[in-house]
Structure formats: structure tokens, C-alpha cells
Amino acid sequence: GSRAMARIEHVAVWTTDLERLRSFYVSAFGATSSARYTNARTGFASYFVAFSGGGARLELMQLPGLVAADQAATVSMAGLAHVALVVGDEKAVDRITEALRGQGRTVAAEPRRTGDGYYESVVLDPDGNRLEIAAARQ
């Protein structure tokens, strides 16, 4: 067929506090960060963060005048629902969920087995983005 081979290379997330969000992913998940890119003309700045297990990277992006997600006019918007991070086994999900709770992060869903067979929790990052913390599927 004429279909191209495709994979997700990265997912981009807007933030009003680029350094805070970069620090969160580096400290909470051991991600590595690219150097900061800044466009001096527009004020746009970004980092790419990569995870040791491979897979898609996150691009964290900031632009002056951006409205914080928690201040947006709508309660629920079409678009990105969550980012899922596989962290190892079920014990790793429990351990990381508790560590993030201890750091003041909101746990939106306690570790559990979902109807479709995943073991996961949902934790909010510093901007309120939903992160599924999941065990690798057996």
C-alpha cells in the first residue's frame, strides 16, 4: 500500500511556567532535557524532554500572553486528554504515585486496574495536565 510508516515523535504542551514544568518532568521521571530554545523575535521558548524508556518526547512550550489552562473559559475542551507514561510494574506505579502525592501533586485517580486491563493512576502535573502513570502490559 501507499501508507507511510508513522510513529509519534513528540507531543507538545503549552505552559505558562516553562522552567517549573521542565523541572517537574526531570525530577519526577528522570527525563533528560534539551537546551532551551528561544525565539528572540516572538518570545517563544521550548524544551524537549525525553524519557529513559524511549518513545515519544514531550515538547514544553511557552509564549508571552498565554492563558493558563486553569483560567480558560471552558471547563472541558476538545484536544489532548492525557499523556500516559509507562513506569515499570504495578509497584512502580504505586511508588511514583505516592512520591508525587508527597510532593504536593494532585492524585486525580488512585492506582487501580481499569476495565481495559491497565494498572494506572492519574496525577496532575504542575500545570494541571493529566498524566496516566501506568504499568507495562504483560
Secondary structure in CASP SS format (residue, H / E / C, confidence):
PFRMAT SS
TARGET T0000
AUTHOR 0000-0000-0000
METHOD secondary structure of the structure
MODEL  1
G C 1.00
S C 1.00
R C 1.00
A C 1.00
M C 1.00
A C 1.00
R C 1.00
I C 1.00
E C 1.00
H E 1.00
V E 1.00
A E 1.00
V E 1.00
W E 1.00
T C 1.00
T C 1.00
D C 1.00
L H 1.00
E H 1.00
R H 1.00
L H 1.00
R H 1.00
S H 1.00
F H 1.00
Y H 1.00
V H 1.00
S H 1.00
A H 1.00
F H 1.00
G C 1.00
A C 1.00
T E 1.00
S E 1.00
S C 1.00
A C 1.00
R C 1.00
Y E 1.00
T E 1.00
N C 1.00
A C 1.00
R C 1.00
T C 1.00
G C 1.00
F C 1.00
A E 1.00
S E 1.00
Y E 1.00
F E 1.00
V E 1.00
A E 1.00
F C 1.00
S C 1.00
G C 1.00
G C 1.00
G C 1.00
A C 1.00
R E 1.00
L E 1.00
E E 1.00
L E 1.00
M E 1.00
Q E 1.00
L C 1.00
P C 1.00
G C 1.00
L C 1.00
V C 1.00
A C 1.00
A H 1.00
D H 1.00
Q H 1.00
A C 1.00
A C 1.00
T C 1.00
V C 1.00
S C 1.00
M C 1.00
A C 1.00
G C 1.00
L C 1.00
A C 1.00
H C 1.00
V E 1.00
A E 1.00
L E 1.00
V E 1.00
V E 1.00
G E 1.00
D C 1.00
E H 1.00
K H 1.00
A H 1.00
V H 1.00
D H 1.00
R H 1.00
I H 1.00
T H 1.00
E H 1.00
A H 1.00
L H 1.00
R H 1.00
G H 1.00
Q C 1.00
G C 1.00
R C 1.00
T C 1.00
V E 1.00
A E 1.00
A E 1.00
E E 1.00
P E 1.00
R E 1.00
R E 1.00
T C 1.00
G C 1.00
D C 1.00
G C 1.00
Y C 1.00
Y E 1.00
E E 1.00
S E 1.00
V E 1.00
V E 1.00
L E 1.00
D C 1.00
P C 1.00
D C 1.00
G C 1.00
N C 1.00
R E 1.00
L E 1.00
E E 1.00
I E 1.00
A E 1.00
A E 1.00
A C 1.00
R C 1.00
Q C 1.00
END
